[in-house]
């Protein structure tokens, strides 16, 4: 069993001294996670410094690591490399205290990425080594595989310094008892080696995956694993092998998986379908979909086939299958499932560049959403509809939908979801579209969430914190501060402050009104 390396490897000298003092007083190793030393930051009263003051008040240790990573990235982006290093050292000291879980490993892997970005590759490798040593503490095989995947992915990013770790990580795949996870990791790692120019290792890993896939007992799961082989062959430019693998997967189904798949088997069939569509085997894809009895799953499958045809340029065939998918979506009895299916079809239309038909599908889903009596379900469904409207840049239609929703919490939270989708889209879109999306998000926030906070129907601190972060991301610091609650939800306040710090790393770039607003936050933080 792997064990953690001595914790001394995980600490910057200044923080390590504090840790040793704590240990000497307690008579043993520290049992509490260390605190961040904000006094060493360039400006503790700047937005990122204020955020850092809140880290130790966040109960979720993994979220503390995520916050420190985000703050370090923001500091590095503004040229404050020393601050970034300090924040990363803090993140590293937290990692051994956080639970052994894929989310923690992903957060730690991001810490390693950030270390590499500031030129501290040795530290990056040490962080990854520590998490690799803790893998055995993760009881669930699927979770353990997800954690190992994060370590392998980042090891490739770090470079040659992680060669030894990467070798041991790959070797550990060979002895994984969960065959499905083993196949997935072998094929995905093979693709990484191929892209890195190491075709020999890529081919070797693919060969190791073949018997593992064939050894799965369940025919649906076995066929899905072989489908994963097909996808990996395709991604490594071996089309002949990919087609052979698809044929093998279909033969497995014909031989041992006849009939309609069970509810647990349907996801495996969709994985095979993805491989078939990727290889433009559309007739085979139709054969697969015809096996599916559940309308929601059939709609997803048909939409996938339609996208495949559309991406090949066969738009007439694509629209035929989209029409079938839309019909199946309309047959889903459960309203939530129907909305999922309808918005999935809408997303398919967007993938082939037809925003008009995507919006028509979203309009239908919006009508169904209005019929949902449960508040939480209606909010969730509204978020799916808004995802399509945001990607289609249909602010007008989105506002019409909002006006039809019940006043209060539903309308406000769905408006927030639309703004968040616009912000996310604006972060990846090119100018001038990105600026327009952020501007639209700000307008939506101001219209539906810019009133006095006392009048809002949003009562839980976490959602209020999400509003604060959204306002911060669109540059409205005054409203962001108004929604912050450092006492009830320090984590959301910290996220919002980091978002402000990305644009305004120092206080002197802020307007007097915004400086006054942040001074109120500083006073609230200092009061505790």
C-alpha positions in Angstrom: 0.0 0.0 0.0 1.3 3.4 -0.9 1.9 5.8 2.0 2.2 9.6 2.2 5.7 10.9 1.9 7.0 12.9 4.9 4.9 16.0 5.2 8.0 18.2 5.3 8.1 17.9 1.6 4.9 19.8 1.3 5.8 23.0 3.1 7.3 26.3 2.3 9.9 27.3 4.9 7.9 30.1 6.5 4.8 28.1 6.8 6.7 25.0 7.9 8.2 27.0 10.9 4.7 27.8 12.1 3.7 24.2 11.7 6.7 23.0 13.8 5.9 25.5 16.5 2.3 24.1 16.6 3.6 20.6 16.7 6.0 21.3 19.6 3.3 22.9 21.7 1.0 20.0 21.1 3.6 17.4 21.7 3.2 15.7 18.3 2.4 16.3 14.6 -0.3 18.9 13.9 -3.9 17.8 13.7 -5.4 21.0 12.4 -4.8 22.4 8.9 -2.5 25.4 8.9 -3.7 29.0 8.4 -2.7 31.2 5.5 -0.3 34.0 6.3 -2.0 36.9 4.5 0.5 39.5 6.0 3.1 38.2 3.6 0.9 39.1 0.6 1.8 42.2 -1.4 -1.4 43.9 -0.4 -3.6 42.1 2.2 -6.3 44.7 1.7 -6.6 44.2 -2.0 -9.4 41.9 -3.3 -7.3 38.8 -3.4 -5.8 39.5 0.0 -9.3 40.0 1.4 -10.4 36.7 -0.2 -7.4 34.9 1.4 -8.4 36.2 4.8 -11.6 34.2 4.5 -10.0 30.9 3.4 -9.5 29.5 6.9 -13.2 30.1 7.7 -14.3 27.8 4.8 -15.3 24.5 6.3 -14.8 22.4 3.2 -11.1 21.7 3.1 -11.1 20.8 -0.6 -12.9 24.0 -1.4 -10.1 25.9 0.5 -7.6 24.3 -1.9 -9.7 25.2 -4.9 -10.0 28.8 -3.6 -6.2 29.0 -3.0 -5.6 27.7 -6.5 -8.0 30.3 -8.1 -6.4 33.1 -6.1 -2.9 32.0 -7.1 -3.9 31.9 -10.7 -5.4 35.4 -10.5 -2.3 36.7 -8.7 0.0 35.1 -11.3 -2.0 36.6 -14.2 -1.5 40.0 -12.7 2.2 39.5 -12.4 2.3 38.9 -8.7 4.3 35.7 -8.8 5.5 35.9 -5.2 1.9 36.1 -4.0 0.9 33.2 -6.3 3.7 31.1 -4.8 2.6 31.9 -1.2 -1.0 30.9 -2.0 0.2 27.7 -3.6 2.3 26.8 -0.7 -0.8 27.3 1.5 -2.8 25.0 -0.8 -0.1 22.4 -0.6 -0.2 22.4 3.2 -3.9 21.8 3.2 -3.9 18.8 0.8 -3.0 16.1 3.4 -5.8 17.2 5.6 -8.5 17.0 2.9 -10.4 13.7 2.4 -9.0 11.2 0.0 -11.5 11.7 -2.8 -11.4 12.4 -6.6 -12.4 16.0 -6.0 -9.5 16.5 -3.7 -7.1 14.9 -6.1 -8.4 17.1 -8.9 -7.9 20.2 -6.7 -4.4 19.0 -5.8 -3.6 18.3 -9.4 -4.6 21.9 -10.2 -2.2 23.0 -7.5 0.5 21.1 -9.4 -0.5 22.8 -12.6 -0.2 26.2 -11.0 3.2 25.3 -9.5 4.4 24.4 -13.0 3.0 27.6 -14.3 5.2 29.6 -11.9 8.3 27.5 -12.8 8.2 25.3 -9.6 8.0 21.9 -11.3 9.7 20.1 -8.4 6.9 21.3 -6.2 4.4 20.2 -8.8 5.7 16.7 -8.9 5.8 16.5 -5.1 2.1 17.4 -4.9 1.3 14.7 -7.5 3.4 12.2 -5.7 1.6 12.8 -2.5 -1.8 12.2 -4.1 -0.6 9.1 -5.9 0.5 7.8 -2.5 -3.0 8.4 -1.1 -4.9 6.6 -3.9 -5.2 3.4 -1.9 -7.2 5.4 0.7 -10.0 5.9 -1.8 -12.3 2.9 -1.3 -14.4 3.0 -4.5 -12.7 1.6 -7.6 -14.4 4.1 -10.0 -13.5 7.0 -7.8 -9.9 5.7 -7.5 -9.7 5.5 -11.3 -11.0 9.1 -11.6 -8.3 10.3 -9.2 -5.6 8.4 -11.0 -6.7 9.9 -14.3 -6.2 13.4 -12.9 -2.7 12.5 -11.7 -1.8 11.1 -15.1 -3.2 14.0 -17.1 -1.3 16.6 -15.1 1.9 14.5 -15.2 1.8 14.9 -18.9 1.4 18.7 -18.5 4.3 19.0 -16.0 6.8 17.4 -18.4 9.9 15.3 -18.0 10.3 15.9 -14.3 7.2 13.7 -13.7 8.5 10.8 -15.8 9.2 8.5 -12.9 5.8 9.2 -11.3 4.0 8.8 -14.7 5.7 5.4 -15.2 4.5 4.2 -11.8 1.0 5.6 -12.3 0.6 3.8 -15.6 1.9 0.6 -14.1 -0.7 0.8 -11.4 -3.4 0.7 -14.1 -2.4 -2.9 -15.1 -3.3 -4.3 -11.7 -6.6 -2.4 -11.2 -9.3 -5.0 -10.4 -12.1 -3.0 -11.9 -11.8 -4.1 -15.5 -14.0 -1.3 -16.9 -12.0 1.4 -15.2 -8.8 -0.3 -16.3 -9.9 -0.3 -20.0 -10.9 3.4 -19.8 -7.6 4.5 -18.2 -5.5 2.4 -20.6 -7.2 3.8 -23.7 -7.2 7.4 -22.5 -3.6 7.2 -21.4 -2.7 5.6 -24.8 -4.2 8.7 -26.5 -2.1 11.0 -24.3 1.1 9.1 -25.2 0.2 9.2 -28.8 -0.3 13.0 -28.7 3.0 13.3 -26.9 4.7 11.5 -29.8 5.3 8.2 -28.1 3.5 5.8 -30.4 5.2 2.7 -29.1 3.8 3.1 -25.6 0.5 4.1 -27.0 0.2 0.9 -29.0 1.4 -1.2 -26.0 -1.3 0.3 -23.8 -4.0 -0.4 -26.4 -2.9 -4.0 -26.6 -3.2 -4.3 -22.8 -6.7 -2.9 -23.0 -8.0 -5.5 -25.5 -8.0 -8.6 -23.2 -9.2 -6.5 -20.2 -12.3 -5.4 -22.3 -12.9 -8.9 -23.4 -12.8 -10.2 -19.9 -15.8 -8.2 -18.7 -18.7 -10.6 -17.8 -21.7 -8.4 -18.7 -22.3 -8.3 -22.5 -23.4 -4.7 -22.5 -20.5 -3.5 -20.4 -18.1 -5.7 -22.5 -19.4 -4.1 -25.7 -19.1 -0.6 -24.3 -15.5 -1.3 -23.3 -14.7 -2.5 -26.8 -16.4 0.7 -28.0 -14.0 2.7 -25.9 -11.2 0.9 -27.8 -12.7 2.0 -31.0 -12.8 5.6 -29.9 -9.2 5.4 -28.8 -8.1 3.9 -32.1 -9.9 6.7 -33.9 -8.2 9.3 -31.8 -4.8 7.7 -32.5 -5.5 7.8 -36.3 -6.0 4.1 -36.6 -9.3 4.0 -38.4 -9.1 0.4 -39.6 -8.6 -0.8 -36.0 -11.4 1.4 -34.9 -13.9 0.0 -37.3 -12.8 -3.6 -36.4 -13.4 -2.7 -32.7 -16.9 -1.4 -33.5 -17.7 -4.5 -35.4 -16.5 -6.6 -32.4 -18.7 -4.5 -30.1 -21.7 -5.0 -32.3 -21.0 -8.8 -32.5 -20.9 -8.9 -28.7 -24.3 -7.3 -28.5 -25.8 -9.6 -31.2 -24.4 -12.6 -29.4 -25.0 -11.9 -25.8 -27.0 -8.7 -25.5 -30.0 -9.3 -27.6 -33.2 -7.5 -26.7 -33.8 -4.1 -25.2 -31.2 -3.0 -22.7 -32.1 -2.7 -19.0 -32.1 0.7 -17.3 -28.5 0.0 -16.1 -27.4 -1.3 -19.5 -28.7 1.7 -21.5 -25.7 4.0 -20.7 -23.4 1.3 -22.0 -25.3 1.2 -25.2 -25.1 5.0 -25.6 -21.3 4.7 -25.2 -21.2 2.3 -28.1 -23.4 4.6 -30.0 -21.0 7.5 -29.5 -18.2 5.3 -31.0 -20.3 4.3 -33.9 -21.4 7.9 -34.7 -17.8 9.0 -34.4 -16.8 6.6 -37.1 -19.7 7.6 -39.3 -21.3 4.1 -39.1 -24.8 5.6 -39.2 -26.7 2.4 -40.2 -25.1 0.6 -37.3 -26.1 3.5 -35.1 -29.7 3.1 -36.2 -29.6 -0.6 -35.3 -28.4 0.4 -31.8 -31.1 3.0 -31.2 -33.8 0.5 -32.3 -32.9 -1.6 -29.3 -33.7 1.2 -26.8 -37.2 1.2 -25.3 -37.0 4.3 -23.1 -38.1 7.4 -25.0 -35.6 9.8 -23.2 -32.7 7.5 -24.0 -33.9 7.0 -27.5 -34.1 10.7 -28.0 -30.5 11.1 -26.9 -29.4 8.4 -29.2 -31.3 9.7 -32.2 -30.0 13.2 -31.5 -26.4 11.8 -31.5 -27.0 10.2 -34.9 -28.4 13.5 -36.2 -25.3 15.4 -35.1 -23.1 12.8 -36.7 -24.9 13.2 -40.1 -24.8 17.0 -39.7 -21.1 17.1 -39.0 -20.5 15.0 -42.2 -22.5 17.6 -44.2 -25.5 15.3 -44.7 -27.9 17.8 -43.3 -31.0 16.3 -44.9 -30.4 13.0 -43.1 -29.5 15.0 -39.9 -32.9 16.7 -39.9 -34.7 13.4 -40.4 -33.1 12.0 -37.2 -33.6 15.3 -35.3 -37.3 15.1 -36.1 -37.4 11.5 -34.8 -35.5 12.6 -31.7 -37.9 15.5 -31.0 -40.8 13.1 -31.4 -39.3 10.7 -28.8 -38.6 13.6 -26.5 -42.2 14.6 -26.6 -43.2 11.1 -25.5 -41.3 11.2 -22.2 -43.9 11.1 -19.4 -41.9 12.7 -16.6 -41.8 16.4 -17.2 -38.2 16.7 -16.0 -37.1 13.9 -18.3 -39.0 15.5 -21.2 -37.2 18.8 -20.7 -33.8 17.0 -20.5 -34.6 15.2 -23.7 -35.9 18.4 -25.5 -32.9 20.5 -24.5 -30.6 17.7 -25.5 -32.1 17.8 -29.0 -31.7 21.6 -28.9 -28.0 21.2 -28.0 -27.7 18.9 -31.0 -29.1 21.5 -33.3 -26.5 24.0 -31.9 -23.7 21.5 -32.6 -24.5 21.6 -36.3 -25.0 25.4 -36.3 -28.8 25.6 -36.4 -29.6 28.0 -33.6 -33.2 28.7 -35.0 -34.3 25.1 -34.5 -32.5 24.9 -31.2 -34.5 27.8 -29.9 -37.8 26.3 -31.2 -36.9 23.1 -29.1 -36.0 25.3 -26.1 -39.3 27.2 -26.4 -41.2 23.8 -26.2 -39.1 22.9 -23.1 -39.9 26.3 -21.6 -43.6 25.7 -22.0 -43.3 22.3 -20.2 -41.2 24.0 -17.5 -44.1 26.4 -16.7 -46.3 23.3 -15.8 -43.9 22.0 -13.1 -45.4 22.5 -9.7 -42.3 21.8 -7.6 -40.1 24.9 -7.1 -36.8 23.1 -7.0 -37.6 21.0 -10.1 -38.9 24.1 -11.9 -35.6 26.0 -11.2 -33.5 23.0 -12.4 -35.6 22.7 -15.6 -35.4 26.5 -16.2 -31.6 26.3 -16.0 -31.6 23.7 -18.8 -33.8 25.9 -21.0 -31.6 28.9 -20.2 -28.5 27.0 -21.3 -29.9 26.8 -24.8 -31.0 30.4 -24.9 -27.6 31.6 -23.7 -25.7 29.5 -26.3 -28.1 30.7 -28.9 -27.7 34.3 -27.6 -31.4 34.7 -27.3 -31.7 37.2 -24.6 -35.1 38.4 -25.8 -36.6 34.9 -25.7 -35.0 34.3 -22.3 -36.6 37.4 -20.8 -40.0 36.4 -22.2 -39.5 33.1 -20.4 -38.5 34.8 -17.2 -41.6 37.0 -17.3 -43.8 33.9 -17.6 -42.1 32.2 -14.5 -43.6 32.7 -11.0 -42.3 35.8 -9.3 -39.9 35.3 -6.5 -37.3 32.6 -6.0 -38.0 30.7 -9.3 -37.7 33.8 -11.5 -34.6 35.1 -9.6 -32.7 31.8 -9.6 -33.5 31.0 -13.3 -32.4 34.6 -14.2 -29.1 33.9 -12.3 -28.7 30.7 -14.2 -29.1 32.6 -17.5 -26.6 35.2 -16.4 -24.1 32.5 -15.4 -24.4 30.8 -18.7 -23.8 34.1 -20.5 -20.7 34.8 -18.4 -19.3 31.3 -19.1 -19.9 31.8 -22.8 -18.3 35.2 -22.7 -15.2 33.7 -21.2 -14.6 31.5 -24.3 -16.2 33.6 -27.1 -14.1 35.9 -29.2 -14.6 39.7 -29.4 -17.0 41.4 -29.8 -19.4 38.5 -29.0 -17.8 38.0 -25.6 -18.3 41.6 -24.6 -21.9 41.5 -25.6 -22.6 38.3 -23.6 -21.1 39.8 -20.5 -23.0 43.0 -21.1 -26.3 41.0 -21.4 -25.4 39.1 -18.3 -25.0 42.3 -16.4 -28.3 43.7 -17.7 -30.1 40.5 -16.6 -28.5 40.6 -13.1 -29.5 44.3 -12.7 -33.0 43.8 -13.8 -33.9 40.7 -11.8 -31.3 40.7 -8.9 -30.2 44.3 -8.6 -32.9 45.5 -6.3 -32.5 45.8 -2.5 -31.3 42.5 -1.2 -34.1 42.6 1.5 -36.7 42.3 -1.3 -35.2 39.2 -2.8 -36.8 35.8 -2.4 -33.4 34.2 -2.3 -32.9 33.1 1.2 -30.0 30.6 1.3 -26.5 32.1 1.6 -24.9 29.9 -1.1 -27.2 31.2 -3.8 -26.8 34.7 -2.6 -23.0 34.1 -2.8 -23.4 32.9 -6.4 -25.2 36.2 -7.2 -22.3 38.1 -5.6 -19.8 36.2 -7.8 -21.8 36.8 -10.9 -22.0 40.6 -10.3 -18.2 40.5 -9.6 -17.6 38.7 -12.9 -19.5 41.4 -14.9 -17.6 44.2 -13.1 -20.4 45.5 -10.9 -18.5 45.6 -7.6 -21.1 47.6 -5.7 -23.8 45.0 -6.2 -21.4 42.2 -5.7 -20.5 43.6 -2.3 -24.2 44.1 -1.4 -24.8 40.4 -2.0 -21.7 39.2 -0.1 -22.1 37.7 3.4 -18.6 36.9 4.8 -20.1 35.6 8.0 -22.8 33.2 6.6 -20.9 32.2 3.5 -17.2 33.0 3.5 -16.5 30.7 0.6 -18.8 32.5 -1.9 -17.6 35.8 -0.7 -14.0 34.7 -1.4 -14.9 33.5 -4.9 -16.5 36.8 -5.6 -13.5 38.7 -4.3 -11.1 36.7 -6.4 -13.2 37.5 -9.5 -12.9 41.2 -8.6 -9.1 40.7 -8.1 -8.7 39.3 -11.6 -9.7 42.7 -13.0 -8.6 44.9 -10.2 -5.5 43.3 -8.5 -4.8 46.6 -6.6 -7.1 49.0 -4.9 -5.9 52.1 -6.8 -7.5 50.9 -10.0 -11.0 51.0 -8.4 -13.4 53.9 -8.3 -13.8 55.7 -5.0 -17.3 54.1 -4.6 -15.9 50.6 -5.2 -13.1 51.2 -2.8 -15.6 52.2 -0.2 -17.7 49.1 -0.9 -14.6 46.9 -0.4 -13.7 48.7 2.7 -17.0 47.6 4.1 -16.1 44.0 3.3 -12.7 44.5 4.9 -14.3 45.8 8.1 -16.7 42.8 8.1 -13.9 40.4 7.7 -11.8 42.1 10.4 -14.7 42.1 12.8 -14.5 38.4 13.3 
